[in-house]
Amino acid sequence: MKKSQRISTAIAAMCAAAVMNAGQIKIETNGISMILESESGHTLDLCYFGEKLMNTTEFAHAWHITQPDTGDAYGLQLYPAYGGRFFLNPALKLTHADGVITTELVYESHEQTVIDDNRTATVIRLRDKIYDAHVDLHFLAYNDENVITQSVVFRHNETGNVLVENIASSYITLKARNYYLTHFHGTWAREMQLSEERLTPGVKVIESKKGVRTTQSDNSAFLVSLDEPAQEYSGEIYAGALAWTGNYKMQFEVDEAGLLHIVGGINPFASAVSVAAGEEFATPEMILTYSNCGRSSISHNLHDWTRKYNIAHGNEERPIVLNSWEGAYFDFDEDVITGMIDDAAEFGIEMFVLDDGWFGNKYPRNADNAGLGDWQVNKKKLPHGISYLADYAVSKGLKFGIWMEPEMVNPDSELAHRHPEWIVQSGERDMLPMRNQLLLDLTNPEVQDFVFNAFDGVLNMSPNISYVKWDANRHADNVGSTYLAQNEQNRFWHDYINGLYSVYKRIRAKYPDITIQLCSSGGGRLDFGALKYHDEFWTSDNTNALDRLYIQYGTNIFFPAIATAAHVSTSPNHQTGMMLPLKFRFDVAMMGRLGMEMQPGQLEGAERTFAIEAIKLYKELRPTIQFGDLYRLNSPYDNDGYCSNMYVSKNRGEAVVFAFSTIYHNRTQSYGIKLHGLDPNRHYLLKEVNTMPGDKTYAGDGKVYSGEFLMKAGLSLPLDNAFSSMVFHLVEQ
Ligand code: DGJ
């Protein structure tokens, strides 16, 4: 072939490729490609989602399927509605104004906007083939964090209302030999328990219908590992979590061709919403990430993304907290609290938080059966008010925080008598108390104002309040609203959460600097939707260090250490009765945001000295733990009686290693762990830290090792006894 012929053939091929890919849409980060394809009037299809591609042109029609009986070729719709040839669980189910129950979505247009050098927004507009009904898919791709978020907006101009029966935030299709699903189930004091299973043909569902404490059954966060169970440092893993504080449903459907379809979003259960012409219905965001090198990168992606984009003050170190709950419960007066503040100051603690029990006068809050809703200081217990305590804490060099549960009301409260219509209720049915309390109806704007004003009023008690613990100790049942119209009761689940978010937004607009803890009977409300407005979460009411190893392990796969409130409590533990060494309790709590949940003054002698030194040490290790990368070395779920994690600073100059033994091993066995994340070419001084006085046990203490040695040979630890633990600080030389 002559040169000129070769050139024209090449140009023809390029033009053909360009034409073929005219409808290709790329949603990409530094490490992920999601390739879509569309043409006006045709479906929007997924061609590829996974490791970043070098060249996407060949991927056009990559997943086209030809139907054997009709010979029709069709793609895998990115956002399938119930209608047309679609026969699996759909992303969207509508009943149109004229009663037609099917929808067929086709591509209309799309636009991409570079927001800054890390983020690109994509909006893809779909519409029904026949009806004036529209679905906009919104994506935001975060380059460095390898996170893609997706949400959906529905609107229409039909002549009458459209019933939205199901509207997912995302729909992902994967193709592999096998799929392993990891999800996180639990209950009160046993949150975020990891469970992994191979998906078989059919549908596996994870959902919540509890409305407020969504994580008390399962969390919406999930991992899907391809072909083999999820590994820490190898293998392809997809992760998702719904940024929504209400009911959700995640469906994992393995179809007859062996493809996995993951549909996730608001739970359609009892939630069909009637949308008027011109009105919009928006879904929450699904947070998605992917790794081709195992679970640890999934955590790095999500932790980095959370700190940068989805938590308050993600770049600021968290203070060490003494929370009054387990030390005093409801049983305190001014002297008890000032005594705790004195102790906290002596221990080097930086924030004192006054928990439940400080409010209510006509119905004093001396137990959990009265006072909720009456946010005035209890004059009998605290005659000099909150400002006295806050000033006292500040005079001792501490910050001051306070507990609230503003969404709730006790029947024995002035609020319940004043506004019975503000309580969630289902017609004439009994209201069903839980922990002696009822839920306020946040669908009602007057209740939203009340909650905002309650928060505002408490903060106005003293300019020295710098932290609020926002609790929520029940979920929603017998739901309904006196505010919503009779034919709108199904909006409850959705409007409650949007009402809550609108209060959060008002609070954050007025109080951008306040630290707010997300708490719901412990970790009952843990999701990226609420976390965005908070600084941290109370991980669990279970402060028993052994249980915390499991709870924090599951939690920290998605949520970072900086947000994981982890408090040292007394022994025997109040929830479990278990007795554990103080060192073990501190070592576990130091893997998160350290705090104490006891009377520190109870610690005496060597234990007191140890605790004071541990707090001092945590301040030194804190930047690495709170801002570094988490590497899991050994899971408590491995059932070998060991557990180990390490944190490595972003510049790889420092690391902190934690190792635990939870059973008796034997004296001839040592615990071998190979470290991760270090620079093989650098050298690190290894120091065993956080030891009881005179108790250093590691022979390698004070020696310098190369990163290569530490990662290839590792450490051999003399951890034989049950509930023994070791901590190492590595500093580059
Ligand atoms: C549940 C929380 O998780 C506890 O820490 C404590 O604040 C109590 N509520 C107070 O009622």
Residues whose N, C-alpha, C, O or C-beta is under 5 A from the ligand:
A	BS01	DGJ	W325 D355 D356 D471 S521 G522 D541
